[in-house]
Amino acid sequence: MAESRGGKEDRRLKDSYTRLWEEGTDFLSPERFQNSFTSKQLKVKPKFNNISGLQIADLLPHPSRNEILNEHDFLDRPIAPFASKIINILSKKYHQGEGKIFGKKFL
């Protein structure tokens, strides 16, 4: 489930979700997504529904962004204590091997 951002953005997100379900990626087969996702279609709900899980999910992107900006010396302030705790938890979730971390993107 995702929080609605608007017509075009919602459509692009749903299309991306469907593509993962049907085609997978260069690194993961479609079956891997199909076994992990609970639905063939992404559900998009408006923000005013105030869904608890989506509110919690809102806590993750900003600290993740700041971590990556900080690693590339683009952050002009220290990372906040709460954000540091989130980053610490997330860092254990990345796929890691041979001294490399996979899944972080700097765009």
Secondary structure by P-SEA (a helix, b strand, c coil): ccccccaaaaaaaaaaaaaaaccccccccaaaaaacccccbbbbbccccccaaaaaaaacaaaaaaaaaaaaccccccccaaaaaaaaaaaaacccccccccccccc
